[in-house]
Amino acid sequence: MTIEKAFYDAGFTNGEYINLFSSTKSTESIIGHKYVRGVSFCGSTNGGRAIGALAGKHLKKVVCELGGSDPAIVCEDAEIDNAV
């Protein structure tokens, strides 16, 4: 939810960024929907491979963060020395 908050803090309005938690079965119809402009996925390598393939099939931009953490997002209460 930190990414969603960052979008709103940057001035995006309600509905421009939405976190969705979907089943594998419904994922293609979501990605293929005409109002979906891009996909951001955080999860397993196999999941990212499947999401990347679907995004490519539907010509959607995609960002995947697979199997780790994103050091670009640092929360206010982070212990920097431990993170480094």
N, C-alpha and C positions, 0 to 999 in steps of 0.2 A: 504494500500500500504506500510505501515511501515514494515510489515513482509517481503514482497518481497525485500525491500531495505536492510533489515538486512541480508538476504541470499546473496545478491550480495556483500555487504560490507564484509561478511565472506569468500568471494572467490569463490562462486558459479558462473558458467558462464551463459550466456544468454540461457534461455529455460529450465533450471533445475527446476525452480520454476515459476509457472504462476498463476496469479489470474484469475479465470473464473467467469463470472456472467452468469448463465444459467437459462433456464426455468425449471420448475418442470418436464416437459415432457422429456427433453433431459438429465436430471441428471443421470439416471441409465446407459445410454449408455456411458456417460463420465466416470463415476466411474468404469464401467465394462471394459473399454478399456485396452488392454494389456500393454500399455505404462504408464498408471497411476499407480504409486507405493503407493500413500497415499493420504489422503484427510484431509484438514483442513477446518472446517466450523465455521462461526461466524453468529449467528442468533437466532431465536426463539427455545424454547424447542421442539415444535412439529417438526420444521425443522430438528433439531439435531437428534431427534428420527428417522426420516425418513432416513437421511443421514447415521446414525449409522447402521441401518438395511441393507441399500444397501451396505455399506462398508463391513459389516459382510458377506453378501451373496456372495460378490466377493472376500473375503479374502484380503481386503486392510486395511492398517493401517489408523486410523482415530483419529483426535483431534478435539474436539468441544468446543467452547467458547459460552455459551448460556446465553442470557439475562443479561449480565453484562459487566464489563470491565476487561481487563487483566493487573493486576498491574506489571507484569514482564517486560513490555515494558514502559520505562520512557523516554520521549523525552527531549532534551536539554533544552527546554523552559518551562518545567513543573514547576508548583508552588508546591513543595514538601509538604509544610505545609498544603495547601489546599487539596492535594491528600490524605494525611494521614488522 
